[in-house]
Amino acid sequence: MRLLIITPYYPPETGAPQARLHELARRLAGRGHEVSVLTGMPNYPTGRIFDAYKGRVRMKETVDGIPVLRTWFYPSNSARTLPRLVSYLSFAVSSLTLGGIGLGRHDVALVESPPLFVVPTGLVVAKLHGARTIMMVSDIWPDILVRMGHARPGVSLSLMLWLESFCYRHADVVALTNPGAERQVAARFPAVRTTVISNGVDTRLFRPENRSEALRQSWGVTTTDFVVGYCGLHGLAQGLDVVLDAAERLLLFRDIRILMVGEGPLKGHLVKTAQDRHLTNLTFLGQRPKTEMPALLASCDASLVPLSTRLPGTMPSKLFEALAAGTPPIIARGCEGESLVLEHDAGSVFEPLDGRELADVIRGLAADRAAWARKRENSLQLAQRFDREAIASRTESVLRAVATGGALPTVEW
């Protein structure tokens, strides 16, 4: 089978969609399928094109044996709407005009969304190369934008709703990352064929055995300290001010420390705010190489998975790495991860933006190490269901069905 992945996100960038698509591509290629990628010049999360790619308009390279065609576009990590919109649209245009020709025949095109604006380009490119199209929806636009307060009733929202409907109706299949999101889309668009292609984790890479006391000492914590870590984008959707609020309430608890790792448009604001509030129990680290993340995560005792609001149908990808590392996730209510961790007693939950409740949850876990150990063991067992090899097997069966026009298989969750 010949698979084309169309996405603005791909390594050497780091991030959830980059890891998900790259790991899937590698595993499918390892199973004998011909996989290629159409993407942009790497710039995430800084919003600046990486030095090795500057000045390039179109280039081909190979990443871990996968042929990758890159096109230029306007990069931005701005929190403002207009620069981000220009960035999304510029990739939609460049991927079609600079990358849409000469890719060869394909059986299936997997088009990443969001941003929605890339999907029409993907549909055209797929048509040009004889491929059926799977629209891979990691977050449901514009619903998530409305819930976060970034889109209000008006012409712009009406256009996005029209675009959403257009994309769903013209893709051969719409794939969501979890059953809750699939039900949400199927209820609104009953004629659309839907399936689930879940995110996952490499359980051979993310393991509790990677825990390092030397690494913890480099953070200035002791063996008995309870360390809660956040690893990921410091952006709008994460609602990270809640971490600072919780840290302030935990200042008197000397054995509790909070670690925040990563970059993003709100990193500067968060660092300054923490300094102004004298949050000595909170440590910031910059972006770390992918190779360091398994040890970093396993060296924490719990993992933060915050969101700026309740987001039904959303499954934060960092949840899976937290489970596999044996660091029970503390996740915001209202997303699909809430029911998963509660059903399996594999983590804790708190209300988005509620610093008091988050502090109480952290303090409770630090005080009751027996309950923490139970959640940790349940986390490790649950992670096995989302190992990337298992995800690749399930995805392969979906791709074969789409390529042949057959019935979609039932996807276990």
N, C-alpha and C positions, 0 to 999 in steps of 0.2 A: 504494500500500500504506500502511496505517495502522499505525504502530509505537508501542508504549508501552514506555518504559524505567522499570523500578522498581528503585531503588537508594538506599542511605543516603548515597552519595558523589556529589557533583556540584559544579561551579563555582558560586560564586566560590572554593570550596575548591581547593587545589592538592594534587596527589598522583597516583599511577599510575592507579587506577580512575577518578578524576575526569576526567583527561585522556583516557583511552581512550574512555570512554562519550561524553564531550562531542564529541570529534573525530569519532567515528563518527556521532553524531546530526547534526552539522553537514553532513557529507558526504552522508549519506542524504537529508537535507532538500534539499540542493542538487541531488540527482538527481530531485526531484519527489515524494518520499514525505512523508506527513504524520507527523511525529515529535513526541511529547510525553513529558514526564518526570514521574514521581511520586517525590519525594525528601523529605529532611528539611531542617531549618534548618541552614545551614552552620556548622560548628564545628571542622573538622579543620585542622591537627593539634593545636590548643591544648586542645581539649575544652571550649571556651567558645563559646557562640553569638555570632556576629559582631554587632557593635553595631547594624547596620542591620536586624537581624532579631529583636532581643530583644523579648520581650513578645508575640510573634506566635504564634498557635496554628495558624492555617491561612492561607496566602496564595498568590496567583498572581502570577507575573511572567514576563517573556520574557528569555531569555538567548541572545544571538546568534541571534535569530529563532525559538528553540525555546520553546514554551509549557511552563512549569514550575510544577507544583503542589507546595507545600511544607507539611509538617505538623510540629508540635512533637514533640520526643522528648527524653529525658534524655541530655545529652551527657557523654562521659567519655573522657579519654585515659589513664586510670589503668592501671598495669601489673598491678593486682590483678584477679582473675577476676570477683568479684561486681559491681563497678561497671560493668565492660564488658558483662557479661551483662544487667544491668538496662538499659543503653543499647540493646543490640541488641533486646531484647524490647519496649522501649517504642516503638521505631520500627515494629516488626512490628505492634503494636496500633494505633498512631496512623495509620499509612499505610492501614490497612484501615478504621478507624472514621471518620477525618477526610478521607481522600483516596480511598477506594474506590468512592465513588458519584459519578455525574455526569461521568465522564471521556469518555463517548461510546463508540461502537463502535470496535473495533480489530481488526486481522487477526492481529497477533503481539504478545505481551508478552515482553520480554527482561528477565529477573529476575537481578540480580547476586547472586552468592554467592562468598565469605562476606560476611555471616554467614548461616548456614543458616536461622536463624529467620525471615528475611524471605521465604524461598521459599514456605512455605504461604500467607502473605498474598498473595504474587504469584499463586499458583495460583487463589485465590478471586477476586481482582480481575480476573484474566484471564477467568475463567468468567463473571463478572458482565457483562463487556463483549464477550463473544463472541470472544475471542482465543485462538489457540493459544499455547503457552508454550515458550520456550527458557530453560532454566536455564543461566546463564552462569557457569561455575565458574573463578574466577581462582586459587584455592588450594583443594585438596581437603581439606575438613573431614570428619571429625575427624582424618584421617591426619596432617596437618601438625602438629596440636596434640600428638598422641602423640609424633611424632618430636622435637618441641621440648621435650618433658617437661612440657607444660602440661595433659595429660590422662592419667590413670592408670586401670587396670582398676577397674570399679565401676559403680554405678548410673548416674552421670552419663554415663560413656562409652557404656554400653549404650543409654541414651536417645538420645544423639547419633548412634550408629550406626543406630538405628531411624529417626531423623528423616532421616538421609542417604538410607537406602534408600527411605523414603516419598517424598522429593522427587524422586529419580531416576525412580522408577516412575510418578509422576504427571505429570511434565513431558513434553511431546510430544517434545522433543529436549534433550539435555544437551550443551552446547558447552564444550570445554576450550581452553586457550590454546596448547597445543602437542601434537604427536603422542604424546609420551611419556605425558602425562597422559591422553590419550584411550585409549591402550592399557591404562593402569592401571585406568580405570573400566570399560572394555569387558570386561576379564578378570573383574572381580568381578560385573558386572551385564550378562551377555551379551544379555539381552532389551531393554536400553535402547538407543535410537537416539542415537548420538553423532556429533559433528562437531568441527571446529576453527575457532574464531574467534580469531585471533592478536592480540596486542598489536602495536604498530608505532610509527613515528616519522614526523614531518613532515620529510622530508629537505630541504625548501626553507627550513625554519626552523632546524634543527640542521645546521650546516655548519662545516667547518674554517675557512672564511674569516672566521668571527666572532671569531677569536682576537684578543685585545687586549693589547698589551704594557703599555699604560697601566693596564689592570685588574690585570695581574700585579704591576706596581709597587706598586699599592695594597695588595697582600697582603704586600709587603716582600720580593719575590723578584726575582732578576735574570733577564736574558734567557737565560742559559745554565742556570739552575736547572731541575731535573726535578721538576715538580709533579704529585702524585698527588691526585686529588680524590674525595671522597665527597659526593654530593648526594642527600638523601632523608631519610626518617624516621629519627630516632634512637630506635629501639624495640627490643623483645625479639627479634624475628625476625632482626634484622640481625647480631647478635653483634659489636657494634662495639668491644668491649674488645680484640679482636684488632688493631685499628688502633693502639691505644695501645701494645700490646706491640711491634708492629713499629716504631712511631716511636721507642721507647726503644732498640731495637737499631740504629737508623739515625742516632742522634744524632751520631756521629762523621763522618758523610758530609754535609758542609756544603752540597753542591749538591742535596740531596734534601729536598723540603718536602712536607708533607701538609696538605691543606685539607679541612675537614669543614663542610658547609653544610646547615642545616635545623634542625628542632625535633623534639620528641618526648618521651615520658615518661622516657627515660634521659639526656636532654641534660645536665641538672644534674650527674648522677653522673659523666658522662664529662668534663665541663669541670673539675670538682673533682679528679678523679683525675689528669688531665693536669697540672694545676697542682701537685699534691702530688709528682708524679714529674718535675717541671721539664722537660717536653717542649717545648722552645723551637722545635723543628722542626714543630710542629703548631699550626695556626690554626683557630679555630672562627668561623664566621659564622652569623648567624641566618637565618630563613626569608627567601628572596628572592622578589620578584615573578616571575611566570611569564615576563614579557618579558625579564628579565635572564638567564635560565638558558641560552639558546643561547651567549651570549658567555662566560658563566662557565665552562661546560663545555668549550668549545673552547679556552679559555685554559689549561686543564690539559694535561698530557702523557699521562696515563693515568687511567682511572676505576676506582674500587673498587666491586665488587659483592659484598659479604660476606653470609654467612648464618650463623646460629647452629649449624646442623648440616647434614648431608646431607639434601636434600629432593627425592627423585625426583619427577618430574612437575611441578616448579615452574620457571617461567621468569621470572626477575626482569625487570620491565619497564624498569628503568633501563639494562639492557644495550643496548637498541635506540638510545637517545639517545647513549650512549657510542660506538657504532659509527658513527652518522651524523656525530658531531662530530669524528671522527678521533682519538679518545682511546682507544686499545686497552684493552678491559676486563680487569681482573684479577678473576676471578670464583671464587667458592667451588666446590669440587668437589661432585658429588652432585646438582646440579640439571641441568635440560635445557640450560642455557646452556653447560655444560662441553663437551659433545660438539659443539655448534655452533661455538664459537670454536676448538676444537682441530682440527676437520675442515677449517676454512678458514684456519687459522693467523692468526686475527684477534684474538688476545688470549692471556692467560696464566691459569693456574689455581693454586689453593692449597687446602690442607685447611682446612675451617672451624675457627676458633679457634686455628689454629697460627700464632702471631706470628712464629716463627723462619722458617718457610717463606715467609710473606708478605713479610717483610723481604728474604729472599734473592731473591724474584721482582722486587721493586721495584729492588733494587740491580743485578740483572742487566740490566733494561731501561734503567736510567740509564747503565750502563757500555757497553752495546752498542747504540749509536744506529742502526746499520744494521739490526739485528733489529727494533728498535722501529719504524723507518720502514717495513719490510716489513709488519709487523702493522698499522700504521696504514693503509696502502694497501688491504690486504685487508679491514679494517674498513669502509672507505668503500664498497667494492664489495658487501659483504654487506648493508649497510644498505638498499640499493636494493630488495632482496627484501621488505623489511618497511615500505616506504613506506605511509603511511596511505591514500593513494588506492588502492593495490593491495589493501590490507586491506579497504577499503570495497567494492570490486568483488566480492571473494570473499564478503564477508558478505552483500551484496545477493542473490547467487545462493542462499545458504543460506536467507535470510529468505523469498524467493519460494517455495522448495520447501516450507518449513514452512507458509506461509500457504495453499498449495494442497493440502497433503497429499501432495506428490510425493516422488520419490526424492531423497535428499540428494546434492548434487554432490560429486565428489572435490575436496578442498581441497589445493592445492599448498603445500608448506612450503619 
